[in-house]
Amino acid sequence: MANNLVYLLLDISSSEMKMETNATQYWLSPPGDTILETMEKVGLSKKVLAERLELSIEAFDFLLEGRMALTSELAISLEKALDIPASFWIAREENFRNEWSNSKVH
């Protein structure tokens, strides 16, 4: 799971991001981390899930990294593909974006 962490954005183009506040570090995990974990558990490849979500591989990678918002439509598609309620994905995205906007580094 640690390999799937994406750190808080310092550079939006970077896939590993981190923010330091004084002596402590604050880690932020986008919904893509949960998507990746679930894909591994159910045996879905990135290509197959991207196709089911009607996304290009590039757009799917952006979603996984938190660089693309997880919309209501995508949440519904994820529910169908991964059998996890759309409400979970919507709440996961909202929590991620709220934490991101409340952080000191954008």
C-alpha positions in Angstrom: 0.0 0.0 0.0 2.8 2.4 0.7 3.9 2.2 -2.9 0.5 3.4 -3.9 0.6 6.6 -1.9 0.7 9.9 -3.8 2.0 12.7 -1.7 0.4 16.1 -1.5 1.1 18.2 -4.6 4.1 20.4 -4.6 4.5 20.1 -8.3 1.2 19.1 -10.1 3.2 17.3 -12.8 5.0 15.1 -10.2 3.5 11.7 -9.3 5.1 11.8 -5.9 4.1 14.7 -3.8 4.7 15.7 -0.2 4.2 18.7 2.0 6.3 19.4 5.2 4.9 21.4 8.0 7.5 22.2 10.6 8.9 18.9 11.8 5.9 16.8 10.7 4.9 15.5 7.3 1.3 15.5 6.1 0.3 12.8 3.6 -2.7 13.0 1.4 -4.1 10.0 -0.6 -6.3 10.6 -3.6 -9.2 8.2 -4.5 -6.9 6.7 -7.1 -5.1 4.9 -4.3 -8.3 3.1 -3.4 -9.1 2.4 -7.0 -5.6 0.8 -7.5 -6.0 -1.4 -4.4 -9.4 -2.5 -5.5 -8.2 -3.3 -9.0 -5.5 -5.5 -7.6 -7.9 -7.3 -5.3 -10.4 -8.1 -8.1 -7.7 -8.7 -10.8 -8.5 -5.8 -13.2 -5.8 -4.2 -15.3 -5.6 -0.5 -15.9 -6.4 -1.0 -19.5 -9.6 -2.9 -18.8 -10.9 -0.5 -16.1 -10.0 2.6 -18.2 -12.1 1.1 -21.0 -15.0 0.4 -18.7 -14.8 4.0 -17.5 -14.5 5.2 -21.1 -11.3 7.0 -20.4 -8.0 7.0 -22.2 -5.0 5.5 -20.3 -3.6 9.0 -19.9 -6.9 10.4 -18.4 -7.2 7.3 -16.2 -3.6 7.9 -14.9 -4.6 11.5 -14.1 -7.6 10.2 -12.2 -5.4 7.8 -10.2 -3.0 10.5 -9.4 -5.7 13.0 -8.2 -5.0 15.3 -11.1 -8.4 14.7 -12.6 -11.6 15.0 -10.5 -13.7 11.9 -9.8 -17.1 13.1 -11.2 -20.5 11.7 -10.3 -20.6 10.0 -13.7 -17.2 8.3 -13.0 -18.4 7.3 -9.5 -21.4 5.5 -11.1 -19.1 3.8 -13.6 -16.8 2.8 -10.8 -19.8 1.4 -8.8 -20.7 -0.8 -11.8 -17.1 -1.9 -12.5 -15.9 -2.4 -8.9 -19.1 -3.1 -7.0 -18.4 -0.2 -4.5 -21.2 2.3 -4.2 -21.0 5.6 -6.1 -21.7 7.4 -2.8 -18.4 6.0 -1.4 -16.4 7.4 -4.4 -18.1 10.7 -4.3 -17.4 11.0 -0.5 -13.8 9.9 -1.1 -13.3 12.5 -3.8 -14.9 15.2 -1.7 -12.7 14.4 1.3 -9.5 14.4 -0.8 -10.4 17.8 -2.4 -11.3 19.3 0.9 -8.1 18.2 2.5 -6.2 19.5 -0.6 -7.9 22.9 -0.4 -7.3 23.2 3.3 -3.6 22.5 2.9 -1.1 25.3 2.7 0.6 24.1 -0.5 -1.2 23.9 -3.8 
